[in-house]
Amino acid sequence: MPLFLLSTPLSLHILTQLRNKDTDQINFRKGMVRLGRLLGYEIVNTMDYEMIEVETPLGVKAKGIRIFDMDNVVIINILRAATPLVEGLLKAFPAARQGVITARRKEFEGKEPPKEMEVEISYEKIPKIKENIDNVIISDPMVATASTMMKVIENIDSTKPKRIYIASVIASEYGVKRILEKYPYVYFFTISIDPELNNNGYIVPGLGDAGDRSFG
C-alpha cells in the first residue's frame, strides 16, 4: 500500500509542538504551514519526471530533470482546518489549481468509538480535473474515522485523475486501513498514525480540533 510516514526528526519536532496544549494559536498555525511544506516536498518525490539538458552561464551543457507532474496539480482544501496545511503545500506547488470543500461532521458521543461519522458537505468548488493528467492532493490535517475523506475521494475518483494523494498530519490506524482497503492506489502521506479513537470520534492522543486551534 502506498503509505508514506514522514517520521523525520524535523517533522516530529513540529508535530510535538502541535500536540502540546500550551502552543498558542499563532504558533499552531505556523506549525501547520511548515508541515504542509514538508509534506509537499515529499509528495513531489513520487511524481513523474523527464531527463533534460540545460546550458549553464559558463556555456556548458548539463543534464538534469524536470518534474513535469508539478505543472498538473490540483489541491483540495477541506475547510476550514486544512487552510494552513494548504498554505504550506502551495510552497511546494506554487502553480497548483485549488478547490475547496466545506465539510462538517456531526457531533457524536457513544459508548465506544464510532466506525462512521455523519458528514455534511455544504459547499464544493473544484476546478476541472484533467483525466489521467492531473495529480489531486486532498488536504485534511486529521483523518479519524475517514468518513469525510472517503466522501471526497469518491467524488474525485470519478473524474479519473492521474493520481490521488492525501496530505494529513495525523491519521488513526482505523482511518488509514479503511481508506487503503477501498482505495489501494491512493498515496497516503501523514506525519503520525495514532492508535485510537475516543467515543467522540477524536484521534487519541491527537492534537485536539485542528480548526479551532488554528483559528481560535
N, C-alpha and C positions, 0 to 999 in steps of 0.2 A: 504494500500500500504506500502511496506517495505522501508519507507523513514526515514533515521536517520540523524537528525540535531545535530551536535556537538556544541551546544551553551554553552559550559563551559567557565568560566572566562579565563582560560589559552588559550584555542583555539581562543577566541575572542580577547584576548590581542595580540596574534601573528598576527591574521588577520588584526587588526588595524594597526600594523606596516607595513604589506604588502600593505595595501591600501595607505599609506602615500607616496606621490610623492617624498618626500625627503629621503626615505630609499634607501641606495645605493645598488649596485649590490651584493656585498658580503653578506650583512645582509638580503637582499631579498631572496637570495638563501638559506641561513641558516634557515630562517623562513619557507620556503617551506619544507625543510628537517624535521624540527620539527613537522610541521603539518602532514607530511606523517607518522611519527612515531605514533602520536596520533590517526590518522585515522586507522592505522594498529591495534593498541591495541583495538580499539572499534570493528573493524571487527572480531577480534579473539573471542570476547564475544558472537558472534552469531553462532559460529561453534560447531560441534558435538564433544562430549567427552565421556569418559567411566570412571567408577569408578575403581580405582586400589588400591593396598596395597603395601607399601614400608616399609623397615626396616631402622630405624634411627641409627646413630652412637652409641646410647645408647642400641641397641639391642631390641628396642621396635617397634612393628608394628603400622603403622599409615595409616589411609585411606586418599585417595586423588583422584585427577582426572588427566587424560591425554587427552589433546585435540588432538585427532588423525588427525583431519582435517588439522592441521598445517603442516602435513607431505605431504599434497597433494594440493599445492598451485602453481598457475601459475600467474605471474604478467605481464600484458601487458603494456608496456611503449609507449605511443603515443608521438613520438619525435616531437620537442625537448623539449617542455615546461614541460613535465611530469618527466623529468630526476631527478630533486631534490626531487620531491614528491616520486618517486620510491626509491630513496636512503633512505628516511625515512621509507617507507613501509618495506624495507629489514631488518630494525632493529627489526621489529615485526615478520618477516617471513624469517629468515636467510637461510632456506633450500629451498626457493622458486625457481622454474624454471622461466626463464624470456623470454618474447617475445618482439619484437619491431615492431612498425608500424610507418612509416613516412607518415604523412598526412599533407596536406596544403589546407586550404580553400582559394578560390579565392576572391580577394578583391571585396567588394560590396558597392555601395553608391546609395541609393534610396530616395524616398520621405517619406517612412515610414519603420519601422523595417522589415527585411526580415523574412519570415516564414521558409525558407530553404536556405542553402548556398551550392554552388557547391564545392565539396571536391575532391581533387586529392590524391590518395594513390599511392606513387611511390615505396615503398619498404615494404615488410612484411616478418617477420621471426618469426614463433610461434612454440614452441615445441609441440609435440603430446599431445593432451589433452585426459586424460582417462575418458571415458564415465561414468557418474554417480559417479565418484570418485573425480575428480579434482575440486577445487574451483578456479575460474578465477577472478582476480581483474584487472579491466581495469582502468588505471590511466590517468586522464587528469585534470589539475587544474581548467580549465574553461569550463563549459558546457553552451553554449549560445543558439543557435538555436537547438543544439543537432544533427546537421547534421553529424558531424564526429562520434560522439558516436553511433548513430543509425547504421551507416555503419559497425562499428567494432562489435557491439552487434550482428548484423545479421550474421556476419561471425562466431563469437564464438558460438552463439546459435545453429548453425547447427552441432556442434561437441558434443552436449548434455552433457555439464559438470554438476556436481552436483549442483553448484550454480554459479551465475554471480554477481559480485559486481562492483559497480562504486565507485572510490575514487576520489573525487574532492574537491576543496577549495571553489569555488563559482559557483552556478548554477542560471540560470534565472528561473523565475516561468514558463515561456513558455517551456523551455527545459525540466524541471522536468516533467511537465504534459505530454509532447509529448512522452517521454521515457516510463513513467509508464502506460500510456494508452495502448501502444503497447506491453510492456513487464512488466506486473504487478508483475512478480515473481523476477525481478531484485532487488537486495539490493542496494539502492542508499544512499551513505554516502557523506555528504558535511558539510562545516562549516557554510555557509550562502546561503540563497536563496534571490537573489536580484530581484527587481520588474520589471526592464525594460531592453529593448534592444534599442540601438540607431539605426540610419539609416544606419550605417555601420555594424550592427550585433554584436556590442560590448556590454557587460553587463554593466549596469549602476546601482549604482555607480562603481562597479567593482574594478579593481586594475591595469588596463592597459593591455598590452601584456605581459603575464607571461614569455614567452620565451625570449623576448627582455630584460626584466628586470632581468632575471636570468643570461643571458649570454652576455649581452652588445650589 
